[in-house]
């Protein structure tokens, strides 16, 4: 019998912060202090997902321009 992958109704699956951190830890990845502060600040300000995405992109664009 052939196994088929489970589908989630055609919608994207979004991982929560704790789940993402756990997977990242297994992979040997970690967040920088600046990233942890940024995430805590976004959570405190209750930004929408689009606003959070914009903040992260802006942070990386700013860091790249400083090199």
URRAPE-V838108 format. One record per residue. N is the residue number from 1. RES is the residue in three letters. PSI is psi in whole degrees, 0 to 359 (999 if undefined). Layout:
BEGIN
n:N res:RES psi:PSI
n:N res:RES psi:PSI
END
This chain:
BEGIN
n:1 res:UNK psi:129
n:2 res:UNK psi:132
n:3 res:UNK psi:138
n:4 res:UNK psi:145
n:5 res:UNK psi:147
n:6 res:UNK psi:139
n:7 res:UNK psi:149
n:8 res:UNK psi:49
n:9 res:UNK psi:24
n:10 res:UNK psi:6
n:11 res:UNK psi:157
n:12 res:UNK psi:147
n:13 res:UNK psi:125
n:14 res:UNK psi:125
n:15 res:UNK psi:144
n:16 res:UNK psi:168
n:17 res:UNK psi:317
n:18 res:UNK psi:319
n:19 res:UNK psi:316
n:20 res:UNK psi:318
n:21 res:UNK psi:320
n:22 res:UNK psi:316
n:23 res:UNK psi:317
n:24 res:UNK psi:321
n:25 res:UNK psi:319
n:26 res:UNK psi:323
n:27 res:UNK psi:353
n:28 res:UNK psi:19
n:29 res:UNK psi:151
n:30 res:UNK psi:160
n:31 res:UNK psi:146
n:32 res:UNK psi:166
n:33 res:UNK psi:317
n:34 res:UNK psi:319
n:35 res:UNK psi:318
n:36 res:UNK psi:319
n:37 res:UNK psi:317
n:38 res:UNK psi:316
n:39 res:UNK psi:318
n:40 res:UNK psi:319
n:41 res:UNK psi:318
n:42 res:UNK psi:321
n:43 res:UNK psi:318
n:44 res:UNK psi:322
n:45 res:UNK psi:354
n:46 res:UNK psi:52
n:47 res:UNK psi:151
n:48 res:UNK psi:168
n:49 res:UNK psi:322
n:50 res:UNK psi:319
n:51 res:UNK psi:320
n:52 res:UNK psi:315
n:53 res:UNK psi:316
n:54 res:UNK psi:319
n:55 res:UNK psi:316
n:56 res:UNK psi:315
n:57 res:UNK psi:315
n:58 res:UNK psi:318
n:59 res:UNK psi:318
n:60 res:UNK psi:326
n:61 res:UNK psi:318
n:62 res:UNK psi:317
n:63 res:UNK psi:321
n:64 res:UNK psi:323
n:65 res:UNK psi:340
n:66 res:UNK psi:349
n:67 res:UNK psi:999
END
